[in-house]
């Protein structure tokens, strides 16, 4: 007798989709490289094989312009995602590159803060909308506006980590204190799990002594909070710093990332290594980087093709040298004629000197008496204000920022 299969079998265990790592790039100071870092860091992560979503929260919509997209009021954007309850993430997402999507912004986003203030739970609207990104994206990067208003608070409420793009200058160091205070307030109520994990140095000048002093001050200040329960207890200065590079400023005018525009420039190398370090920290693989210059050179060597530079050099070496004509023996006619004229002129001068009477030697001139030189004046000592200036500057750097 055949047995019938059990109908009410227990369903197999299905794991929930893995949520993405949500990172907010935040600094209340403008022009420090937030949008440039969001775009190029996201592009680097996508070339490592990650699925990346970029969210433009800046009313200037520079991230959208970076991809050559100028959103119109009729087009759905982050404004609709925040204000329209029926608008979903699928309605506003656009594809920039394979594996790299973004949510555009419009200028009218500047008026959203007043409208959000009248809504219940305004600080957590973006977090609720990004729940649909679980299982679809590995990383979500939030490009925050240069302010600490409602839009930035929404980003902090939705984020797992915070990167602070800044220059290694004294004034941005002092502004870092206020930013950390805002993150601390969000961590106490709206998002207890948020952490400030990295300082992303942009437009960095390695030869600047002041820049090195500011980096050392940031690291020493963060070291004092190791083991505490503040959100920046594990913060570090991300390596490598992004060097100042004009190619990074030129790429947006062509609607391209730095890896499309100039993949071999220093800016592309810095963002690629930054992305590699972040993926290793998050536990992702970093074996393949699409379009890497090293990968192309390695493939050329494996296929037996010599690079163009080496082929050209080999061609130049194989070229035979020209045969040189032998030198004629003896002096040229012009040189011999000039020598005869020189000899004749010397003989004439000797004859004239013999006929002329001897000249009386003039009496030797008496040397003037030596005058004693006045004693050297001692170097003027610097004033107390000038002497205290370097010490005061060092004290200002040591006392700046992070003193909460």
C-alpha positions, 0 to 999 in steps of 0.5 A, a space after each residue: 500500500 502506497 503512502 501519500 506524501 504529507 500535505 502539511 509539511 513544515 515550510 523551509 526556513 527563509 532568511 530575511 533579505 540582508 539590509 544594506 550598509 547605509 552611510 551618511 556623508 555629512 558636514 555642515 560646511 559647504 565645498 568640502 567634497 561631499 558630493 564628489 566623494 559620494 559619487 566617486 566612492 559609490 562608483 568605486 564600490 560598484 566597480 568592485 561588484 557591489 550594488 550601490 544606491 546614491 541618494 541626493 538630499 542636497 537642494 542644489 542637486 549636484 549629485 544628479 548633475 554629476 550624472 548629467 541629469 537635471 531633474 524637472 519639477 514634473 519628474 519624481 525625486 527625493 521630494 516626492 519620496 519624503 512627502 508623498 506617502 504613496 511614492 515608493 523607492 521604485 518610483 524615483 530610482 534611476 540607473 547611472 551605471 551598471 550596479 549604480 543607481 541614484 535618487 535625484 533631487 530638485 531645487 524645490 527640496 529646499 522647501 521640504 523642511 517646512 513641510 516636513 515640520 508639520 508631519 508626524 514622525 518627520 525624522 524617520 520618514 527616510 528610514 521607512 522608505 529605505 526599508 525597500 532597499 534590503 536585498 536589492 542594494 549592498 551599500 546606500 550612500 546619502 549625500 547630505 546638504 551643507 546644514 544640520 536641518 531636518 534633511 540631515 536629521 533624516 539622513 542620520 536617523 536612517 544611517 548606520 555610519 557617518 563619514 565626515 568629508 573635510 579638509 585638513 585645515 584648522 577651521 573645519 576641525 573646529 566645525 567638527 565639534 558641532 557636527 559630533 554634538 548633533 550626531 550625539 543628540 540623534 544617537 540618544 533618541 532617534 538612532 541609538 546604533 549610529 556611529 561616526 566611523 571615518 574622517 574622509 580627507 578631501 583636496 589634501 596637500 601632502 606637503 603641507 605641515 599644517 595639514 599634517 598637524 591637523 591630522 595628528 590632532 584629529 587622531 589624538 582627540 579620537 584616541 581619547 574616546 576609545 572604549 567610551 560609549 560616544 558615537 565616535 569612539 571607533 572613528 579613524 582617519 580614512 586612508 588614503 586621503 584624497 589628493 587635490 586633483 583637477 580631474 575630479 573637478 572636470 569630471 562632472 562637466 562631462 557627466 562622468 565619474 572619475 573612473 570614466 573620465 580619468 581612471 589613471 589619475 591620482 583621484 581615481 587611485 585614492 577613491 579606489 583604495 578607499 573603497 577597497 579598505 571599506 569593503 574589507 572592513 565590511 567583510 566583502 570581497 575585493 578581488 575584482 575591480 572592473 576597468 582597473 589599469 592594473 587588470 588591463 596591464 595584467 591581461 595584456 601580459 597574459 595574452 602576450 601583447 606588449 604595451 604600446 610604450 614598450 613596443 615603441 621603445 623597442 622600435 627606437 632601439 632597433 633603428 640603426 645609427 647613422 654612419 659618421 663621416 671621417 674628419 679631415 686631417 690638418 687645419 682648415 684654410 681659414 684657421 691657418 690664415 688667421 694664425 699667420 695674421 696673429 704671428 705678424 701682428 705680434 712681430 710688429 708690436 715687438 719692433 715698435 716697443 724696441 724703438 720707443 724710449 723706456 717709460 719711467 715707472 710711476 711712484 707707488 701709491 701710498 695705501 690709505 690707512 685702515 679705518 677701524 670698522 664699527 662693531 656689529 650691532 647685535 641682532 634685535 630680539 623679537 618682541 614678546 608678541 612675535 615670540 609667543 605667536 608660534 606657541 599660541 598657534 600650537 595651543 590653538 590646534 591642540 585645543 580645537 574640536 572634539 572637546 565634549 
